[in-house]
Amino acid sequence: MKKNLFYKKQRGMALLMVLISLALLSFFITQLLYTSNIDVTISKKNKNRLQSYYLAQSAARMGLLRVHMFRETENLLSSQSALAGLVPKNIRSMIWSFPLPAFPFDGQKSAAPGTFTSIIKGEGSKIPLNLLDEQIHRMPLSIPSAADAKSVSESIKKQIQYLLDQRAETDQNFRDKIERYYPNALPNSIADWMDPDDRQIEGGDEDAVYQRKTPPYKSRNDRFGALSELSMIDLWDDDTLRPLKNEFSLINLKAEINCNTLSLDRFKAYSKNNLTDADLGLIQKRRLSQPFGSLDECAGFIRSNPDIRGGADFQFPEGTKKDGYEKESVFMIEGSGSVGDSHSIVRLYTRMDEEAPPAPTSTTTTAGKPPDSSKFSDLHVIRFEEGAAP
């Protein structure tokens, strides 16, 4: 009897061990499947991220090709004045400015794993912050002397002050804030951050205010490496910088502006807030359908158009004007790619060098003006940025 009971206990223990083993085996198999699924998901996401990045690269290269085509077209038309008169300016600018839809198109079969698109924005009318340092040895050839460099710097300060004054006109809190500062204190604080000396423009040690911060630091005393540095400059807090940061450029090297790519906020600032949203809409419609040939032509349109109510006294500030057909030469190319839930962006900041036109000859256009014979030379990628789309 005891022997049978012993054997029954042994069989019960064996059954229990088998059940425990099966439970452990099931647990390990479940964990293995779970881990495998995670690895597959991670691998798929990495694959999507890699594919979206290279699609963004392809889109950026497509934009770079369009800028190259624009350069070659402009150079061809510059050397063929008769041909230039047959090609409308709006067609020429559409080579780079015309928005492209996402590829592949809806319903189109493609071997691409996702979608990609590119946009190109002109940077040539943004405020060139790096010219504020007045360092003649670092200026472009179009600024031949120290006096010219100082004049350009003062013009840029005025451009910044125009935007600040525009905001002050419509924002009481901001107006109360900047009225506490010296005149032109905000533009001067940027110049102080860049210039090689330690003297503040209004007087005193320019680093004193930065030494009181936690942790303390010194002004850069050099040109900007990134626009994010603006938030480190005295008086330029986030509230001041946020509405203006899209108006600044580090790759543009011209104080002159292009009416066809100038932001509508700058138009409003130059009019001292007289231009209404409806007025700005008319200006935008006109320059998209038929780009302006010069700032004088643009200002004349604004002043003489009876449908533009706030443009009677409009004029562009001194130091911003240039003559002839306004060719854009500084671009931001953005390529984006999407595969699944992965989105990538690649940005190229490019600049084309513009050769000085030859001396005028007796050749004239039908309007009695010398043909636009300036040409673009090299196309440089000045800056490269990449990252995930927000």
C-alpha positions in Angstrom: 0.0 0.0 0.0 2.8 2.4 1.0 4.7 1.4 -2.1 1.8 2.2 -4.5 1.4 5.5 -2.7 5.1 6.3 -3.3 4.8 5.5 -7.0 1.7 7.7 -7.3 3.6 10.6 -5.7 6.5 10.0 -8.1 4.1 10.1 -11.0 2.5 13.3 -9.7 5.9 14.9 -9.4 6.8 13.9 -12.9 3.6 15.4 -14.2 4.2 18.6 -12.3 7.7 18.8 -13.7 6.4 18.3 -17.2 3.8 21.0 -16.7 6.4 23.4 -15.3 8.7 22.6 -18.2 6.0 23.2 -20.7 5.0 26.5 -19.0 8.7 27.6 -19.0 9.1 26.6 -22.6 5.9 28.4 -23.6 7.2 31.5 -21.8 10.5 31.4 -23.5 8.8 30.8 -26.9 6.5 33.8 -26.2 9.4 36.0 -25.3 11.3 34.8 -28.3 8.4 35.6 -30.6 7.9 39.0 -28.9 11.6 39.8 -29.2 11.6 38.7 -32.9 8.6 40.9 -33.6 10.3 43.9 -32.0 13.4 43.2 -34.0 11.4 43.0 -37.2 9.6 46.2 -36.4 12.8 48.0 -35.6 14.4 46.7 -38.8 11.4 47.8 -40.8 11.5 51.3 -39.2 15.3 51.5 -39.8 14.7 50.5 -43.4 11.9 53.1 -43.8 14.1 55.7 -42.2 17.0 54.9 -44.5 14.8 54.9 -47.6 13.1 58.2 -46.6 16.5 59.8 -46.2 17.7 58.7 -49.6 14.4 59.8 -51.2 14.9 63.2 -49.5 18.5 63.3 -50.9 17.1 62.5 -54.4 14.5 65.3 -54.0 17.2 67.8 -53.0 19.3 66.8 -56.0 16.3 67.3 -58.2 16.0 70.9 -56.8 19.8 71.4 -57.3 19.3 70.3 -60.9 16.6 72.9 -61.4 18.8 75.6 -60.0 21.6 74.5 -62.4 19.1 74.6 -65.3 18.1 78.1 -64.3 21.8 79.2 -64.2 22.5 77.7 -67.7 19.3 79.3 -69.1 20.2 82.7 -67.7 23.7 82.5 -69.0 22.5 81.6 -72.5 20.0 84.4 -72.6 22.6 86.9 -71.3 24.7 86.1 -74.3 21.8 86.1 -76.7 20.0 89.4 -76.3 17.7 88.8 -79.2 16.6 85.5 -77.7 16.2 87.0 -74.2 13.5 89.3 -75.5 11.5 86.4 -76.7 11.5 84.5 -73.4 9.2 86.2 -70.8 10.8 86.8 -67.4 8.1 84.8 -65.6 8.9 81.8 -67.7 12.6 82.1 -66.7 11.9 82.3 -63.0 9.5 79.4 -63.2 12.4 77.1 -63.9 13.3 77.2 -60.2 10.3 78.7 -58.4 7.4 76.7 -59.9 6.2 74.3 -57.1 6.5 70.6 -57.9 3.9 68.1 -56.6 4.9 65.0 -54.6 6.2 62.0 -56.6 4.9 59.6 -57.5 1.6 61.1 -58.6 -1.6 59.8 -57.3 -2.4 56.5 -59.1 1.0 56.3 -60.7 2.9 53.0 -60.3 6.4 53.5 -59.1 9.3 51.4 -57.8 10.0 54.1 -55.2 9.0 52.8 -51.7 7.4 56.1 -50.7 6.9 59.7 -51.8 9.3 62.6 -52.2 9.1 66.2 -53.1 11.3 69.3 -53.3 10.8 73.0 -52.9 13.1 75.9 -53.6 13.0 79.3 -51.9 15.0 82.4 -52.8 17.2 83.6 -50.0 18.6 86.6 -51.9 16.2 89.1 -50.3 16.8 88.0 -46.8 18.8 90.3 -44.5 22.5 89.3 -44.8 23.5 89.3 -41.1 27.1 88.4 -41.7 27.8 91.6 -43.5 27.3 93.5 -40.3 30.9 92.9 -39.2 32.2 95.6 -41.7 35.3 93.4 -42.3 36.3 94.5 -45.8 38.7 91.6 -46.4 35.6 89.2 -46.0 33.3 91.2 -48.1 32.2 90.2 -51.7 33.9 92.1 -54.6 30.7 94.2 -55.0 31.8 96.0 -51.8 35.2 97.4 -52.7 36.1 99.7 -49.8 35.8 100.0 -46.0 33.5 103.0 -46.5 31.2 100.8 -48.7 31.3 98.0 -46.1 30.2 100.5 -43.4 27.4 101.8 -45.6 26.2 98.3 -46.2 26.3 97.6 -42.5 24.2 100.7 -41.7 21.7 99.7 -44.4 21.3 96.2 -42.9 20.7 97.7 -39.5 18.0 99.9 -41.0 16.4 96.8 -42.5 16.3 95.1 -39.1 14.9 98.3 -37.5 12.2 98.5 -40.1 10.9 95.1 -39.1 11.1 95.9 -35.4 9.2 99.2 -35.9 6.5 97.4 -37.9 5.9 95.0 -35.1 5.9 97.8 -32.5 3.2 99.5 -34.5 0.9 96.5 -34.1 2.0 95.1 -30.7 1.7 97.5 -27.7 3.6 95.2 -25.4 6.5 94.9 -27.8 6.5 98.7 -28.3 6.7 99.3 -24.5 9.6 96.8 -24.4 11.8 98.3 -27.1 11.1 101.9 -26.0 13.3 101.2 -23.0 16.4 100.6 -25.2 18.7 103.0 -26.9 17.7 103.9 -30.5 18.8 101.0 -32.8 19.9 99.0 -29.7 18.7 95.7 -31.1 20.6 95.9 -34.5 23.6 97.3 -32.7 23.7 94.3 -30.3 24.0 91.9 -33.3 26.9 94.0 -34.7 28.6 94.0 -31.3 28.3 90.2 -31.2 30.2 90.0 -34.5 32.7 92.7 -34.6 36.3 91.8 -33.6 36.7 94.4 -30.8 35.4 94.4 -27.2 33.8 97.9 -27.3 30.1 98.3 -27.2 28.7 100.6 -29.9 26.8 102.7 -27.4 29.9 102.7 -25.1 31.3 100.3 -22.5 32.5 96.7 -22.5 30.3 94.6 -24.8 31.1 91.4 -22.8 30.0 92.8 -19.5 26.4 91.7 -19.9 27.3 88.2 -20.9 29.7 87.7 -18.0 26.7 88.2 -15.7 24.8 85.3 -17.2 24.8 81.7 -15.8 27.1 80.3 -17.0 29.0 83.3 -18.2 30.3 83.5 -21.8 31.8 86.0 -24.3 30.5 87.5 -27.5 31.5 85.6 -30.6 33.6 88.4 -32.2 33.2 86.6 -35.6 30.5 85.9 -38.2 27.6 83.7 -37.3 28.0 79.9 -37.6 24.2 79.3 -37.2 21.1 81.5 -36.8 20.4 79.8 -33.4 23.2 82.0 -32.0 20.9 85.0 -32.2 19.2 83.8 -29.0 22.5 84.2 -27.1 22.7 87.9 -28.0 21.7 90.5 -25.5 18.1 91.9 -25.9 17.3 89.1 -28.5 15.0 86.9 -26.4 12.7 84.3 -28.0 9.8 86.7 -28.1 11.8 89.2 -30.1 13.5 86.7 -32.4 10.6 84.3 -33.2 8.7 86.6 -35.7 11.9 87.8 -37.4 14.2 84.8 -37.7 12.8 83.8 -41.2 13.9 87.2 -42.5 17.7 86.5 -41.8 20.2 84.7 -43.9 23.8 83.7 -43.3 24.6 82.8 -47.0 23.3 85.9 -48.7 26.0 88.4 -49.3 24.0 91.3 -50.9 22.3 94.1 -49.1 20.2 94.7 -52.3 16.8 93.0 -52.4 14.8 91.2 -55.1 11.2 92.5 -55.2 10.1 89.1 -56.6 11.2 87.1 -53.6 10.9 89.7 -50.8 8.6 88.6 -48.0 5.2 90.3 -47.7 6.1 91.4 -44.2 9.0 93.5 -45.5 6.6 95.2 -48.0 4.4 96.0 -45.1 7.3 97.3 -43.0 8.6 99.6 -45.8 5.1 101.0 -46.2 5.0 101.7 -42.4 2.0 99.3 -42.1 0.0 101.2 -44.7 -0.3 98.2 -47.0 -3.3 96.0 -46.1 -3.5 92.3 -46.6 -5.6 92.9 -49.7 -2.9 95.1 -51.1 -0.2 92.5 -50.4 -2.4 89.9 -52.2 -2.4 92.1 -55.3 1.4 92.5 -55.2 1.8 88.8 -54.8 -0.5 88.0 -57.7 1.3 90.4 -59.9 4.8 89.2 -59.2 3.8 85.5 -59.7 2.2 86.2 -63.0 4.8 88.7 -64.3 7.9 89.2 -62.2 9.1 92.8 -61.7 12.2 93.8 -63.7 13.5 96.2 -61.0 12.6 97.7 -57.6 11.6 101.0 -59.4 9.1 99.0 -61.5 7.8 97.3 -58.4 7.4 100.5 -56.4 5.8 102.2 -59.4 3.2 99.4 -59.6 2.4 99.8 -55.9 2.1 103.6 -56.0 0.1 103.7 -59.3 -2.3 100.8 -58.9 -5.7 102.2 -57.9 -6.7 99.0 -56.2 -3.8 99.2 -53.8 -5.1 101.6 -51.2 -2.0 101.9 -48.9 0.7 102.3 -51.6 0.5 106.0 -52.5 3.8 106.9 -50.7 5.5 103.5 -50.9 9.3 103.4 -51.6 12.1 101.1 -50.9 14.8 102.2 -48.5 18.2 103.4 -49.7 20.8 100.7 -50.1 18.4 98.1 -51.3 18.1 99.0 -54.9 19.6 97.3 -57.9 19.0 97.8 -61.6 18.0 95.5 -64.4 16.1 92.1 -64.3 16.2 90.8 -60.8 17.8 87.3 -61.0 17.8 85.3 -57.8 21.2 83.9 -57.0 20.8 82.5 -53.4 18.6 79.5 -52.8 17.4 77.2 -50.1 16.6 73.7 -51.5 14.5 71.4 -49.4 14.0 67.8 -50.3 11.7 65.6 -48.2 11.0 61.9 -48.4 8.3 59.8 -46.7 8.2 56.0 -46.3 5.6 54.6 -44.0 5.7 56.7 -40.8 9.3 57.8 -41.4 9.9 61.3 -42.8 13.2 62.9 -43.6 14.3 66.4 -44.7 17.5 67.5 -46.5 18.3 71.2 -47.0 20.9 72.6 -49.3 21.8 76.3 -49.1 23.3 77.3 -52.4 24.8 80.5 -53.9 25.7 81.3 -57.5 28.5 83.8 -58.1 27.5 86.6 -60.4 30.1 87.9 -62.9 30.4 91.6 -63.4 28.8 92.6 -66.8 31.1 93.8 -69.5 31.4 97.5 -70.3 28.4 98.9 -72.1 28.5 98.9 -75.9 26.3 100.5 -78.5 24.1 97.5 -78.5 20.7 98.3 -77.0 17.4 96.6 -76.5 14.2 97.8 -78.0 13.6 99.8 -74.8 16.8 101.7 -75.4 18.6 100.0 -72.5 21.7 97.8 -72.7 20.9 94.1 -72.6 21.3 92.3 -69.3 24.6 90.6 -69.9 25.7 89.6 -66.4 26.3 85.9 -66.1 26.5 83.4 -63.3 29.7 81.4 -62.7 30.1 78.7 -60.1 27.2 77.2 -58.1 28.3 76.5 -54.5 26.5 74.4 -51.8 27.3 76.6 -48.8 25.4 74.7 -46.1 24.0 71.2 -45.7 21.4 70.2 -43.1 19.5 67.0 -42.6 17.1 65.5 -40.1 13.7 64.1 -39.5 10.7 66.1 -40.4 8.6 67.4 -37.5 
